[in-house]
Every structure is written in structure tokens, then in C-alpha cells.
Amino acid sequence: MSELKQKDSTYVAGTYRRFPVEIVSGKGSVVYDETGKRYIDMGSGIGVTSFGIADDAWVAAVTEQLGRVQHMSNLYYTEPCARLAEMLCEKTGMAKVFFCNSGAEANECAIKVARKYAATKDPARTTIVTLVNSFHGRTLTTLAATGQEHYHELFQPLTPGFRHVEAGNMEQLAEAISAPDTAALLVECVQGEGGVIALAPTYVKEAQRLCRENDVLFMVDEVQTGNGRTGQLYAYMNFGVKPDVVSTAKGLGGGLPLGAALLSEKVGNVLTFGDHGSTFGGNPVACAGACSVISRMDDAFLAAVREKSAYCFAELSEAEGVESVSGMGLMVGIKTTAPAADVVRECMARGVLCLTAKDKVRLLPALNIPADILAEAIGIIKTVCAELAAAQKESET
């Protein structure tokens, strides 16, 4: 074991099962380990580095702000925070933005907004409805919101006030939303950690209709799906709906910790002085980086994301050793005949870094990944899937 890996094992809490690779440098969608080996990054830090590693425009924006002021209390104004909030509101039609540091924190804010909005109308309305197989974070409250029981087992008691219904089950959805204790519905339009599964458009539209009919807040978790990942600025835009609250993070900051809860006109003034806060929320350096990211996500850029998505789906859907392909945009889940972990391990050996989600290989490349590098990575993934499938068949005969 190298000195670095030994030090990490000794001093860093063991909450991650790290791959045996030390990344030391990179540019765009290519990174290098300590031996100089080249890898194509098809994970982008789990959907974080929207424009890849060491993107020139992002680095310039962050560096310039670092030379001015790296942090200031939210008791004072800073220009990048206000500019980013304006960008997000103008691009989405939302009214207000609360900034924080992560996706879990953005979802915590959404939950607090829902609880306070409902409490002013009926104190009995405290329950947040979420979907089975959802993932909303790892705090005690967002774990409770997460509809996957195995995350709950060793952390009881979780925060009360959550109810989970099966995605796609209209009857369960209608019953849950119309219940007298329901305050809000929180959904991911594409369940990322749950296996890269997109919800049906009819289901999402019906969810919004039921929420409006029952004065229940319709909230969308865009932590992984947002900021261009699905080929629209936010995934809900693919479904023709308008949420009351949107939570987002990951790709927003481009590599710096930044989360946000976007609030519609309906709930824009629900949180007032002292209701919520974050020491680092709206940090000027993180916001400067995010302004660089969001400002470049115009129609032409998003169209290019959709083109790359179509290429990935077309190439992988008929590939040997691939059972199915799911997801949306550059958020791709591959159900392989060989175990996903084996595919990821072999791809890594051949210079392609992939992720998993449940029993699938998951791809979350930088949104601006060059076509030739994307083709190289997809080619390697296809080869690995085919070879492992052939080996599996041989071992079974």
C-alpha cells in the first residue's frame, strides 16, 4: 500500500469504499493517476464537474473572486451571490433562492419550507410524501425522506413525518396526496441512486395536478438531475411541469460545494428572518464558479448535451452484454449481463472511470465531453461488456 493510501486508511473515516486509484491531475474529461496513467472520466465527481476538470473559464472566475474576498458572512451583501440568484430565477421563473452547501441541505430547506407553508394553513399537515427507491440525502431527515429501507436500518429513530409510495402507482399517489396530514410531495424526475430510472411523464404531470388540487406543495429534487444533466437546465423542464420548490447542488458549483433551494412565487416569502441559515451558503467563490457554469448553459449547449445523450443510448442499447439502457441526457444507466461492479473494475483497468447505481453501470460524464473522447470511452465500455458477457456464457457451459 502506498504512503498516501496508508495515511488515508489510518486517518480518514471509513465511509467510502475507494477505488485503488490516486488521481493527481487532469484537464477536461481526462485525468491522470500518480503513475501517469490516463483515464477518461465518465463520472465527473458524481455529476459535479459539469465542464470537466480545470475548465479555463471556471478557473478564471473562481481565481478572480479568490483575489477579492473568499468569504463573507451573510450579514453582508456579496455580488456573486446576488448575481447567481438572479440567473437562476430568470432561467427558471422562480422567485427566490436559498443557498447552502450540498444537496442534502437543499432538501432540508425544501422540507422546512413545506412544513412552514402547511403549518400556516393547517398545523396537522406535516407529512412529506416521497417515492420508494428515491434518494434525498444522508442527514437524519433526508434519510427519512429517502425511500430505501436499507439506508434506515442502523440510524433509528429517523425524523418522523414521511410517507413513501411506489413510483408509477397512481392510486397510491392520489391517496397519499389527498391525505389530510400531507404537506408536500418530493420527487426526482430521474431516480439517480435508485438505478437511473426516469419517471413516466404522465405520472409527473398527474403528480403536479394532484398537488395543485389539494394545495400540497409539488417539490422536485434536482440535486443530480439539474444544471444541464438531462439536456434541459432542470429535469422537470422535460416533463412540462412547474414545481413550487426545486432543490439542486452537485453540478451547480462546477466543483465547489454549493446547493440551492429555488422557491416559486407561491412560497418565495415563506422563510423569514431567523427561519433558516447557512454560514457558507452563498459563498462568493462558490457562487462565482456557479455563475460561470450557469451562464454557459444556453440552448445550443443543452442541445449538444441531448445529441451526446442520443449517441450514448444508440451505441449502448444494442451492444452485446447490455440488457437495457435507462436515464435521460448524460445521466445513463446500463443494465449489463455481467455484474456492474465487474464492468466498472475492468473499464478502470482499461482507462475509463465509471460509476454504479444499484445493479447498473452509471455514466455521468462532463456535459462538454468532446465527441471523440466520448466515442473512445463508449467503445471501451462496449468491449468490456461484450467480453465479460462471453466469459460468463463460457463459464456457464
C-alpha positions in Angstrom: 0.0 0.0 0.0 1.3 3.5 -0.9 2.1 6.0 1.8 -0.9 8.1 0.7 -3.3 5.2 0.8 -1.9 4.1 4.2 -2.4 7.6 5.6 -5.9 7.8 4.2 -6.8 4.4 5.7 -5.3 5.4 9.1 -6.8 8.9 9.5 -9.9 9.3 7.2 -13.2 7.9 8.5 -14.0 4.7 6.6 -17.2 5.9 5.0 -16.1 5.4 1.4 -15.0 2.2 -0.4 -12.3 3.9 -2.5 -11.1 2.5 -5.8 -7.3 1.8 -5.8 -6.5 4.9 -7.9 -5.0 8.2 -6.9 -6.0 11.0 -9.2 -3.3 13.7 -9.3 -4.2 15.9 -12.3 -6.4 16.3 -15.3 -7.9 18.5 -17.9 -11.5 18.4 -19.3 -12.6 14.8 -19.3 -9.2 13.2 -19.0 -7.4 12.6 -15.6 -4.1 11.0 -14.6 -3.0 8.9 -11.7 0.3 9.1 -9.8 1.9 6.8 -12.3 0.9 8.9 -15.3 -1.8 6.5 -16.5 -4.6 8.3 -18.4 -8.3 7.8 -17.7 -11.4 9.1 -19.3 -13.6 10.4 -16.6 -17.2 9.2 -17.2 -18.3 10.1 -13.6 -17.4 13.8 -13.3 -17.2 13.5 -9.5 -20.7 12.0 -9.4 -22.2 14.7 -11.7 -20.3 17.7 -10.2 -17.7 18.9 -12.7 -20.1 20.0 -15.4 -17.4 21.4 -17.6 -14.7 18.9 -16.7 -11.5 19.2 -14.8 -9.7 22.6 -14.6 -12.1 24.3 -17.0 -10.4 27.5 -18.0 -13.5 29.8 -17.7 -14.4 28.3 -14.3 -10.9 28.5 -13.0 -10.6 32.2 -14.1 -13.9 33.1 -12.4 -13.0 31.3 -9.2 -9.5 32.7 -9.1 -10.6 36.3 -9.7 -13.0 36.0 -6.8 -10.4 34.5 -4.6 -8.3 37.6 -5.1 -11.1 39.8 -4.0 -12.8 38.1 -1.0 -13.1 34.4 -0.4 -15.8 34.5 2.3 -18.1 37.0 4.0 -20.9 36.5 6.5 -24.4 36.5 5.1 -24.9 39.6 7.3 -23.4 41.5 4.3 -24.0 41.6 0.6 -21.7 40.0 -2.0 -22.1 40.4 -5.7 -21.7 36.7 -6.9 -24.4 35.5 -4.6 -27.0 38.1 -5.9 -25.9 37.6 -9.5 -26.3 33.8 -9.3 -29.7 34.1 -7.6 -30.8 36.4 -10.4 -29.5 34.0 -13.1 -31.4 31.0 -11.6 -34.6 32.9 -11.1 -34.6 34.4 -14.6 -33.8 31.0 -16.2 -36.5 29.1 -14.2 -39.2 31.6 -13.5 -38.7 31.0 -9.7 -38.9 33.9 -7.3 -36.3 33.4 -4.6 -33.2 31.3 -3.9 -31.8 30.0 -0.6 -28.1 29.0 -0.9 -26.4 26.2 1.1 -23.6 23.8 0.7 -25.0 20.4 -0.5 -27.9 18.5 -1.9 -29.0 17.2 1.4 -29.0 20.8 2.8 -31.0 22.0 -0.2 -33.6 19.2 0.5 -33.6 20.1 4.2 -34.5 23.7 3.2 -37.3 22.4 0.9 -38.7 20.3 3.7 -38.7 23.3 6.1 -40.4 25.5 3.5 -43.1 22.8 3.1 -43.6 22.4 6.8 -43.9 26.1 7.5 -46.2 26.7 4.5 -48.5 23.9 5.6 -48.4 24.9 9.3 -49.8 28.4 8.4 -52.8 26.7 6.9 -53.3 23.6 8.9 -50.9 22.5 11.7 -52.0 18.9 11.1 -50.3 18.9 7.7 -46.8 17.7 8.5 -46.2 14.7 6.2 -43.9 14.8 3.2 -44.6 12.2 0.5 -41.7 10.7 -1.4 -41.2 7.8 -3.7 -40.0 4.3 -3.0 -36.4 3.9 -4.4 -35.8 7.6 -4.0 -32.6 9.2 -2.6 -32.6 12.6 -1.0 -29.5 12.7 1.3 -27.8 11.3 4.3 -28.8 13.6 7.2 -31.3 12.0 9.6 -34.1 14.0 8.0 -33.2 13.4 4.4 -32.6 9.7 5.2 -36.1 9.6 6.4 -37.2 11.2 3.1 -35.2 8.6 1.2 -37.4 5.7 0.1 -34.8 2.9 0.5 -35.1 1.0 3.8 -31.6 -0.3 3.8 -30.3 3.2 4.4 -32.6 3.5 7.5 -31.7 0.3 9.4 -28.9 1.4 11.7 -29.9 5.1 12.3 -33.2 4.8 14.1 -35.2 6.8 15.1 -35.3 8.9 12.0 -37.1 12.2 11.7 -40.9 11.4 11.6 -43.3 12.8 9.0 -42.5 11.0 5.8 -44.6 8.6 3.7 -43.3 6.6 0.7 -45.4 5.5 -2.3 -44.4 3.4 -5.3 -43.3 5.3 -8.3 -45.8 5.0 -11.1 -48.7 3.8 -8.8 -51.3 6.5 -9.5 -53.7 5.1 -6.9 -51.1 5.2 -4.1 -50.1 8.7 -5.2 -53.6 10.1 -5.2 -54.4 8.5 -1.8 -51.2 9.9 -0.2 -51.5 13.4 -1.6 -55.2 13.7 -0.6 -54.5 12.6 2.9 -55.4 15.3 5.5 -51.8 15.3 7.0 -49.9 15.8 3.7 -47.9 19.0 3.3 -45.8 18.2 0.2 -44.7 15.8 -2.4 -40.9 15.5 -3.2 -39.8 13.6 -6.3 -36.7 13.0 -8.5 -37.7 13.1 -12.2 -34.9 10.6 -12.7 -34.1 8.4 -9.7 -30.3 8.5 -9.8 -29.0 6.5 -6.8 -32.1 4.3 -7.2 -30.8 2.9 -10.6 -31.1 5.8 -13.1 -34.8 5.4 -13.7 -36.8 8.1 -15.3 -40.4 8.7 -14.1 -43.1 8.5 -16.7 -44.2 11.9 -18.0 -47.9 11.1 -17.3 -47.0 10.3 -13.7 -45.1 13.5 -13.2 -47.9 15.6 -14.7 -50.6 13.8 -12.6 -48.5 14.4 -9.5 -48.4 18.1 -10.1 -52.2 18.1 -10.8 -53.0 16.3 -7.6 -50.8 18.6 -5.6 -52.5 21.7 -7.1 -55.9 20.2 -6.4 -55.1 19.5 -2.7 -52.9 22.6 -2.0 -49.9 20.4 -1.5 -46.5 21.7 -2.5 -45.0 20.0 -5.5 -41.2 19.8 -4.9 -38.6 18.4 -7.3 -35.2 17.1 -6.2 -32.7 18.2 -8.9 -29.5 17.5 -6.9 -28.2 15.1 -9.5 -30.5 15.8 -12.5 -30.2 19.5 -12.5 -27.8 22.1 -14.1 -28.0 20.7 -17.7 -27.5 17.0 -16.8 -30.7 15.8 -18.6 -30.4 18.0 -21.6 -32.6 20.8 -20.1 -31.4 23.2 -17.4 -33.5 21.3 -14.9 -35.0 17.8 -15.5 -38.6 18.9 -14.7 -38.5 21.0 -17.8 -38.5 17.8 -19.9 -41.9 17.0 -18.3 -43.9 20.2 -18.9 -44.4 20.9 -15.2 -43.6 23.8 -12.8 -42.6 22.9 -9.3 -43.2 25.0 -6.2 -39.7 24.2 -4.9 -36.6 22.9 -6.6 -33.6 21.6 -4.7 -30.2 21.4 -6.5 -26.5 21.1 -5.9 -23.7 18.9 -7.5 -23.2 20.4 -11.0 -24.2 23.8 -9.9 -20.9 24.8 -8.4 -18.8 23.0 -11.0 -16.5 21.5 -8.3 -17.0 23.7 -5.3 -19.6 22.9 -2.5 -22.8 24.7 -3.4 -26.5 23.8 -3.0 -29.7 25.8 -3.6 -33.4 25.7 -3.0 -35.3 27.6 -5.7 -38.7 28.9 -4.4 -41.7 29.8 -6.6 -43.8 32.9 -6.1 -46.2 30.8 -4.0 -43.6 30.1 -1.3 -40.9 32.7 -2.0 -41.6 34.6 1.2 -42.4 31.6 3.5 -39.0 31.7 5.1 -38.4 34.9 7.0 -35.6 36.3 9.2 -34.2 33.7 11.5 -36.1 30.7 10.0 -33.1 29.3 8.2 -29.4 30.0 7.6 -26.1 28.7 6.4 -22.6 30.0 7.3 -21.1 29.1 4.0 -24.3 29.3 1.9 -23.9 31.8 -0.9 -20.1 31.8 -0.5 -18.7 34.3 -3.1 -16.1 31.9 -4.5 -18.5 29.0 -5.0 -21.1 31.4 -6.4 -18.6 32.9 -8.9 -17.8 29.4 -10.1 -21.6 28.6 -10.4 -22.2 31.8 -12.4 -19.6 30.7 -14.9 -21.3 27.3 -15.1 -24.9 28.5 -15.5 -24.1 31.4 -17.8 -22.8 29.0 -20.4 -25.8 26.6 -20.4 -27.7 28.2 -23.3 -29.9 26.5 -25.8 -27.1 25.5 -28.1 -25.1 23.9 -25.2 -28.1 21.9 -24.0 -28.9 20.8 -27.5 -25.3 19.4 -27.7 -26.0 17.5 -24.4 -29.0 15.9 -25.9 -27.1 14.9 -29.1 -24.4 13.2 -27.0 -27.1 11.5 -25.0 -28.7 10.2 -28.2 -25.3 8.8 -29.2 -24.8 7.0 -25.9 -28.2 5.5 -25.9 -27.9 4.4 -29.6 -24.5 2.9 -29.1 -25.2 1.1 -25.9 -28.8 -0.1 -26.4 -27.8 -2.8 -29.0 -24.4 -3.6 -27.5 -23.5 -7.2 -26.7 -23.7 -7.8 -23.0 -26.1 -4.9 -22.4 -29.7 -5.8 -21.3 -31.1 -2.3 -21.3 -30.2 1.4 -21.0 -32.1 3.9 -18.9 -31.9 7.5 -17.8 -32.0 10.8 -19.6 -29.5 13.2 -21.1 -26.0 12.4 -19.9 -27.3 10.6 -16.9 -27.1 7.0 -18.2 -27.8 3.7 -16.5 -26.6 0.5 -18.2 -28.0 -2.9 -17.1 -25.3 -5.4 -18.1 -25.4 -9.2 -18.2 -22.2 -9.3 -16.1 -22.2 -7.7 -12.6 -21.9 -3.9 -12.8 -19.0 -3.9 -10.4 -17.0 -6.2 -12.6 -17.7 -3.9 -15.6 -16.6 -0.8 -13.7 -13.4 -2.6 -12.5 -12.4 -3.8 -16.0 -13.2 -0.4 -17.5 -11.0 1.2 -15.0 -8.2 -1.2 -15.8 -8.6 0.0 -19.5 -8.6 3.7 -18.6 -12.3 4.6 -18.3 -13.8 5.6 -14.9 -17.5 4.7 -14.5 -19.9 4.5 -11.5 -22.6 2.2 -10.4 -26.2 2.7 -9.3 -27.9 -0.3 -7.8 -27.2 -3.1 -10.3 -26.3 -0.8 -13.2 -23.2 0.9 -14.6 -23.8 4.6 -14.3 -22.4 7.3 -16.6 -22.3 10.9 -15.6 -19.6 12.5 -17.9 -18.8 16.2 -18.1 -21.5 17.8 -20.2 -19.0 19.3 -22.6 -17.1 16.0 -23.1 -15.6 16.1 -26.6 -17.2 13.7 -29.1 -14.0 11.8 -29.9 -13.3 11.2 -26.2 -16.9 10.2 -25.6 -16.7 7.7 -28.5 -13.4 6.3 -27.2 -15.0 5.7 -23.7 -18.2 4.2 -25.1 -16.1 1.9 -27.3 -14.2 0.6 -24.3 -17.3 0.1 -22.3 -19.0 -1.8 -25.1 -15.9 -4.0 -25.5 -15.8 -4.8 -21.8 -19.5 -5.6 -21.6 -19.2 -8.0 -24.6 -16.0 -9.7 -23.3 -17.4 -10.2 -19.8 -20.7 -11.5 -21.2 -18.8 -14.0 -23.4 -16.7 -15.1 -20.4 -19.9 -15.5 -18.3 -21.5 -17.7 -21.0 -18.4 -19.8 -21.3 -18.3 -20.4 -17.6 -21.9 -21.5 -17.6 -21.4 -24.2 -20.2 
